[in-house]
Amino acid sequence: MSGSIRRSGDRIRVSAQLIEAETGERLWGDRYDRRLGDIFAVQDEITQSVMGCLQPELLSAELDRSVRKPPQNLDAWESVVRGMYLYSQHSQDSTSNALSLLKQASELDDTYAQALALQAVCLVWRAFQGWEDMGEALEKGTGLTNRAVVLDVNEPWIYIAQLFIELAHKSDADASRAIGRAVELSPNLAYAQGLLGCNHGLAGRTDEALHHIDLAVRLSPRDTFIDEFQLYYAFTYFQAGRYSEALASARAAAALRPEHPNIHVFAIASQALLGDPDGAKSDVSILMSLVPRYSVTHAKDTFPYYQKADQERLADGLIKAGVPE
């Protein structure tokens, strides 16, 4: 990292850039113009912004490096980098391949806590979509997370994994505790901030949800998980009965990750509750092609709205649009 700072009156301009040391290639750069005001607040704001922007750029750079190698020649770190990228693509094939690489990372280094935690996240995420049995995913995910926490109690991904597990159990208090710990350990990790917002949205705490999802987007506008942020908006707006906004957010997410089933679930339910179930037919077709055995029962059993009324509204929208019960 390198940078500069210039001052003119009560304004400052801070420039920062990330350089690849071996090649001299400029990977990322940005400029921040601020009023001086409280210099410590300005310092914290710029630090937060730089840290949030660097994470996806570093992941992208490391991914570019790792793809030059065949999978069997990857070391543990490279396996996790490629596995995280594949998980972030949110398709059946990509997340299945992610699990294989993350298992490989654990075999190469059985003390790698992040690899274990990411496996748990990926497994439970796939169960939410309908690609894994939820009971088996929770059993395996809990075991992986318990192993990881013994290895590194300060690894944020462990608590993200715990969040996913508690979402499946529909335990707001435990889920809030888990994601709160992840944010405490890594406040500039945009994915953790987005998930904190998601959990608030699932519980009906709309203002808190939007605050943290907005923060995630500001922290990392080109984040690896930017589609998830749009989906978290959809969860939140749907819970609040703001179906037009939920539909727009689901559409934005689908443009980024069209093979993510839950995106289409919310596009379907939002359109149906807006009075246009026929308009949801294309999304129903896409959903059923992605998860042929998807059903309203699966949505009611697994989708982690904490309030039964919200679960019923989601189910009602899916039924009106013709999703099999």
Secondary structure, 3 states (H helix, E strand, C coil): CEEEEEEECCEEEEEEEEECCCCCCEEEEEEEEEECCCHHHHHHHHHHHHHHHHHHHHHHHHHHHHCCCCHHHCCHHHHHHHHHHHHHCCCHHHHHHHHHHHHHHHHHCCCCHHHHHHHHHHHHHHHHHCCCCHHHHHHHHHHHHHHHHHHCCCCHHHHHHHHHHHHHCCCHHHHHHHHHHHHHHCCCCHHHHHHHHHHHHHHCCHHHHHHHHHHHHHHCCCCCCHHHHHHHHHHHHHHCCCHHHHHHHHHHHHHHCCCCHHHHHHHHHHHHHCCCHHHHHHHHHHHHHHCCCCCHHHHHHHCCCCCHHHHHHHHHHHHHCCCCC
